[in-house]
Every structure is written in C-alpha cells, then in structure tokens.
C-alpha cells in the first residue's frame, strides 16, 4: 500500500492522481452499432469524440489550447444531454461519465479549482450512480488538500465517510476502491493539524471500526494486508504505543515469510522505541538489525542513518562515522553483511 510518513510514526496514504470512474464504458461498447439512431446514440458518439480528443491531447503533451477545446467538448455534451438524463435510458451514465472525465482532464492539466468545481457538479449528476458519486466526493477532498484548504477537505471527507463508510455501505465501497477506506485517517490527520484533538481522536476511533470490521469479514489477502497496515497506522497516529507494538509483533508473525514486511515492521518498531518510548538503546539495536539482516530493504539506509544519529547524540562520534559510511554503501547498492 502506498504510504507517506507524516511524522516519525504515522503511516498514511500517499496522495494519488484523481481517477475518474468511467461508468459507461461497457455500456457504450455494447450499444454502438450500425443502424442505431436516437438521442442516446448521438450522445454516445459525442462522448467517443471527446475521448478521442482527450487521447490526442495526452499524446501531444497537454498543450493548453487543445486542453481548452477538449474540455469544451465534454461541457457541451453535458449541457446538451443533462436534461435528458432521467428521461432516456442510458443518457444518465453517459452524462455522468462525461462530467467525471472533464474533471479528471482538468486535474491532469493542473487546473485544480476547475477540477474540483466539476467534481462537485458530478456529485449532483451522479445521485443514482454511487460509484461515480463516491469518486467525485473523494477526489474533491484530495484536490482541496492539494490546494491547502484543510477545512474544505474535511467537509468532503466527512460527507464521503458518512455516506460510503457506514456499516451498511462498507462492503460496496470496498468493491469500488479500497483506497477510499483511509478517509477516516485523513480526517484524523486534518483535524490534528487544525488543533482539534477531540475530532482527531473521534476519527481515529472510526478508522479502527472500519479496519477491524474489514479484517473480521473479508478474505482477500491483499485487502487484508493493506487494512492491517492501516489499523497499525491508526494506533500509531493515536500514539497508542502499547497497542502499536503489540500489533506490529502480530504482523511480524503473520508476514514472517516476507522480508520487506519484516523490514518495514522492524523500522516502525524502532521509531516507536526511539521517539515514542524514548528508549534509544532498543531503537539502536532494531535499526542496526535492519541494516544487517535486510540490507536491500527500502528502509535499510534510513534505519542505519537513524542509528548513526543515536550514536552522534550520545557523543559516540567514531561509531556514528562508521555508520554514515555504511549509509552511503547502502544507498549506492554496494552493501556488506556487517559494517566494519
């Protein structure tokens, strides 16, 4: 699962590109054919034309003049057929697809405010298309974060969580996109940044509920692995070091045959010991074990660098110097089993 470090302990979801849910693709491929006419067919043709313009735009490097023309093709389609969405079978899916693709196009062109505005319009158009409505809400939250508008991001994520992470909606949301499940962690982070500790704790409890429910009910190994790491992130974000350490040890047993998992979990354990429990000695031992036992793991350079920092703070400068050299070796790929 993609994760960014928000501080020494927390594992939180990284920001990803907004992706539109193309809800009408299968419908369109099945319904187009020779001799077909009528309003729906005309709308399908215009959507295909806009998509062809979009493909050409991407292939040509997103030139601004072509971006504007492509966006206008999508807008014209939505404007022309929006009133028919509830009256003609299939039109609603076409209009929603066009609106979502327009917002995604603007996002890719870094027109963030325009993209958010068009995702907002998609929310209204997609009242009967839950997958698109979920995507539009979540995407508006992501964009608001990128714009640095935390309060607005909170509002979008709250609406998303209330609608799509409720107990009776959770199973369907998992099938839409598992990355949506981290919305409570995002809300906890945003609340904490605004100094709302009570709000942060409330959303962390909600995150625990969501993740625990998935672990209890689901069987897909990839989903379970991602969810377990998210639950661990919730414990650490809450600074519940006891539960965090205990759960990290459970995961080390569960994923004992995966070296990268073991390396990642040892690194988290070391950070808890160093920065959460102020036990530099245990942290040092764990950091060094990562460098020695998992030298090709992605955490190895950072782990050895952290160990060097512990030595430096304690005045053991010769030991620190040896480990700084070791960091360079790990970063260059010329690793050794043990530092001299």
C-alpha positions in Angstrom: 0.0 0.0 0.0 1.4 3.4 -0.9 2.1 5.4 2.3 3.7 8.7 3.3 5.3 9.4 6.6 3.5 12.4 8.3 5.8 12.2 11.3 8.2 9.7 12.9 5.5 7.1 13.4 2.5 7.5 11.2 1.9 5.6 8.0 -0.7 7.4 6.0 -2.0 7.1 2.5 0.0 9.0 -0.2 -1.7 11.4 -2.4 -2.5 9.8 -5.8 -3.8 11.2 -9.0 -7.5 11.6 -9.2 -9.0 8.9 -11.4 -12.5 9.2 -12.9 -14.8 6.3 -12.7 -15.8 5.6 -16.2 -19.2 4.1 -15.5 -20.5 3.9 -19.1 -17.6 2.2 -20.9 -19.1 -1.3 -21.1 -22.5 0.1 -21.9 -21.1 2.1 -24.8 -19.1 -0.7 -26.3 -22.1 -2.9 -26.2 -24.6 -0.4 -27.5 -22.9 1.2 -30.5 -23.6 -0.4 -33.8 -24.6 0.2 -37.4 -28.1 1.5 -38.0 -28.6 2.7 -34.4 -30.1 6.2 -34.0 -31.8 8.4 -31.5 -30.7 10.6 -28.7 -28.7 8.1 -26.7 -26.7 7.1 -29.8 -26.0 10.7 -30.6 -24.7 11.2 -27.0 -22.5 8.1 -27.3 -20.9 9.4 -30.5 -20.2 12.8 -28.9 -18.6 11.1 -25.9 -16.4 8.9 -28.1 -15.4 12.1 -30.0 -14.5 13.8 -26.7 -12.5 10.8 -25.6 -10.6 10.7 -28.9 -9.7 14.4 -28.4 -8.5 13.6 -24.9 -6.3 10.7 -26.1 -4.8 13.1 -28.7 -4.3 15.7 -26.1 -2.4 13.4 -23.8 -0.3 12.1 -26.7 0.5 15.7 -27.7 1.8 16.8 -24.3 -1.3 18.6 -22.9 -1.0 21.8 -24.9 -3.2 24.4 -23.3 -5.2 25.3 -26.5 -6.1 21.7 -27.1 -6.9 21.2 -23.4 -9.5 24.0 -23.7 -11.1 22.5 -26.8 -11.3 19.1 -25.3 -12.8 20.4 -22.1 -15.4 22.3 -24.1 -16.4 19.2 -26.0 -17.2 17.5 -22.7 -19.0 20.6 -21.3 -21.1 20.8 -24.5 -22.2 17.2 -24.1 -23.2 17.6 -20.5 -25.1 20.8 -21.3 -26.9 19.3 -24.3 -27.9 16.0 -22.7 -28.1 16.8 -19.0 -31.9 17.5 -19.1 -32.5 14.1 -20.8 -30.6 12.1 -18.1 -33.7 10.9 -16.3 -35.9 10.6 -19.4 -33.9 8.5 -21.9 -32.4 5.2 -20.8 -28.6 5.2 -20.8 -28.2 9.0 -21.0 -27.6 9.5 -17.3 -24.5 7.2 -17.4 -23.2 9.0 -20.5 -23.6 12.4 -18.9 -22.0 11.3 -15.6 -19.1 9.8 -17.5 -18.5 13.0 -19.5 -18.6 15.1 -16.3 -16.2 12.9 -14.5 -13.8 12.7 -17.4 -14.0 16.5 -17.7 -13.0 16.9 -14.0 -10.2 14.4 -14.4 -8.9 16.1 -17.5 -8.7 19.4 -15.7 -6.9 17.7 -12.8 -4.3 16.3 -15.1 -3.9 19.8 -16.6 -3.4 21.1 -13.0 -6.5 23.3 -13.2 -7.3 22.3 -9.6 -10.1 24.7 -8.8 -11.8 24.0 -12.0 -11.4 20.3 -11.5 -12.9 20.5 -8.0 -15.8 22.5 -9.3 -16.5 19.9 -12.0 -16.3 17.1 -9.5 -18.9 19.0 -7.4 -21.2 19.1 -10.4 -20.6 15.4 -10.9 -21.7 14.7 -7.4 -25.1 16.2 -8.3 -25.4 14.5 -11.6 -24.4 11.1 -10.1 -27.1 10.8 -7.5 -28.1 7.5 -9.0 -24.6 6.3 -9.8 -23.0 5.6 -6.4 -19.5 4.7 -7.7 -19.2 8.0 -9.6 -20.6 10.0 -6.6 -18.1 8.3 -4.3 -15.2 9.1 -6.6 -16.3 12.7 -7.1 -16.6 13.3 -3.3 -13.3 11.7 -2.5 -11.5 13.5 -5.4 -12.8 16.9 -4.3 -11.3 16.1 -0.9 -7.9 15.2 -2.4 -7.9 18.4 -4.5 -8.8 20.5 -1.5 -5.8 19.1 0.4 -3.5 19.9 -2.6 -4.9 23.4 -2.5 -4.1 23.7 1.2 -7.8 24.1 2.1 -8.0 21.8 5.0 -11.4 22.9 6.3 -12.9 22.2 2.9 -11.2 18.9 2.6 -12.6 17.9 5.9 -16.1 18.7 4.7 -15.7 16.5 1.6 -14.2 13.6 3.5 -16.8 13.8 6.2 -19.6 13.6 3.6 -17.8 10.7 2.0 -17.4 8.8 5.2 -20.9 9.3 6.4 -22.3 8.0 3.1 -19.9 5.4 2.0 -18.2 4.1 5.1 -21.3 3.5 7.2 -21.7 -0.2 8.3 -24.4 -0.9 5.7 -22.3 0.7 2.8 -18.8 -0.6 3.7 -18.9 -3.8 1.6 -19.9 -2.0 -1.5 -17.3 0.7 -1.0 -14.5 -1.9 -0.7 -15.5 -3.2 -4.1 -15.4 0.3 -5.6 -11.9 1.2 -4.5 -10.1 0.1 -1.3 -8.1 3.3 -1.1 -11.3 5.1 0.0 -11.0 3.2 3.3 -8.3 5.6 4.5 -10.7 8.6 4.6 -11.0 8.4 8.5 -7.2 8.6 8.8 -7.1 11.6 6.5 -9.8 13.2 8.6 -7.9 12.5 11.8 -4.7 14.0 10.3 -6.5 17.1 9.1 -8.3 17.6 12.4 -5.0 17.2 14.3 -3.3 19.8 12.1 -6.1 22.2 12.9 -5.6 21.6 16.6 -8.8 19.7 17.0 -7.6 16.8 19.2 -11.0 15.7 20.1 -12.0 15.5 16.4 -8.8 13.6 15.6 -9.5 11.0 18.3 -13.0 10.6 17.1 -11.9 9.9 13.5 -9.2 7.5 14.7 -11.9 5.5 16.6 -13.9 5.5 13.4 -10.8 4.3 11.5 -10.4 1.4 14.0 -14.0 0.5 13.5 -13.8 0.4 9.7 -10.5 -1.5 9.6 -11.5 -4.0 12.3 -14.7 -4.7 10.5 -12.9 -5.5 7.3 -10.3 -7.7 9.0 -13.1 -9.7 10.6 -15.2 -10.2 7.5 -13.0 -10.1 4.4 -10.8 -12.9 3.0 -8.9 -11.3 0.2 -5.1 -11.5 1.2 -4.1 -8.2 -0.5 -7.0 -6.3 1.1 -6.4 -7.8 4.5 -2.7 -6.9 4.4 -3.4 -3.3 3.4 -6.1 -3.0 6.0 -3.9 -4.4 8.8 -1.3 -1.8 8.0 -3.9 0.9 8.1 -5.1 -0.3 11.5 -1.5 -0.2 12.7 -1.3 3.4 11.3 -4.4 4.3 13.4 -2.8 3.0 16.6 0.4 5.0 15.9 -1.4 8.1 14.8 -3.2 7.9 18.1 0.2 7.5 19.9 -1.1 4.3 21.4 2.4 2.7 21.6 1.4 -0.3 23.6 -1.2 -1.5 21.1 1.0 -0.4 18.2 3.9 -2.5 19.4 1.7 -5.5 20.1 0.0 -5.3 16.7 3.3 -4.8 14.9 4.5 -8.1 16.5 1.4 -9.8 15.4 2.1 -8.7 11.9 5.7 -9.8 12.0 4.4 -13.3 12.9 1.8 -13.2 10.2 4.2 -12.0 7.4 7.3 -13.7 8.7 8.0 -15.1 5.2 8.1 -11.7 3.6 11.4 -9.9 4.1 10.1 -6.5 3.1 7.2 -6.7 5.5 9.6 -7.7 8.3 12.0 -4.8 7.5 9.1 -2.3 7.4 7.7 -3.5 10.7 11.0 -3.5 12.4 11.6 0.1 11.3 8.2 1.1 12.7 9.0 -0.7 16.0 12.4 1.2 16.2 10.7 4.5 15.6 8.2 3.8 18.4 11.1 2.9 20.8 13.1 5.9 19.9 10.5 8.7 19.5 7.5 7.3 21.3 9.0 5.4 24.3 12.4 7.3 24.4 14.3 4.0 24.6 17.3 4.8 22.4 19.1 1.5 23.3 16.3 -0.7 21.9 15.8 1.6 18.9 19.5 1.4 18.1 19.5 -2.4 18.2 16.5 -2.6 15.9 17.9 -0.1 13.4 21.2 -2.0 13.2 19.3 -5.3 12.7 17.6 -3.8 9.7 20.8 -2.8 8.1 22.4 -6.2 8.8 19.6 -8.5 8.1 17.7 -6.6 5.3 20.4 -4.5 3.6 18.4 -4.4 0.3 15.2 -3.4 2.0 13.9 0.1 1.3 14.2 1.1 5.0 17.9 0.0 5.4 19.5 3.4 4.6 17.1 5.3 6.8 17.5 2.8 9.6 21.3 2.9 9.6 21.2 6.7 9.3 18.9 6.8 12.4 21.3 4.5 14.2 24.2 6.9 13.4 22.1 9.8 14.8 21.7 8.0 18.1 25.4 7.4 18.3 26.1 11.1 17.4 23.6 12.4 20.1 25.4 10.2 22.7 28.8 11.6 21.7 30.0 8.3 20.1 31.3 10.1 17.0 33.6 7.3 15.7 30.7 4.9 15.7 28.5 7.4 14.0 31.1 8.0 11.3 31.3 4.2 10.5 27.5 4.1 10.1 27.4 7.2 7.9 29.8 5.4 5.6 27.5 2.4 5.8 24.6 4.5 4.7 26.5 5.6 1.6 27.2 1.9 0.8 23.5 1.0 1.2 22.4 3.9 -1.0 24.9 3.0 -3.7 24.0 -0.7 -3.6 27.5 -1.9 -2.5 26.2 -3.4 0.7 28.0 -5.6 3.1 26.7 -8.1 5.6 28.0 -6.2 8.6 29.7 -2.8 8.9 33.3 -2.8 10.0 
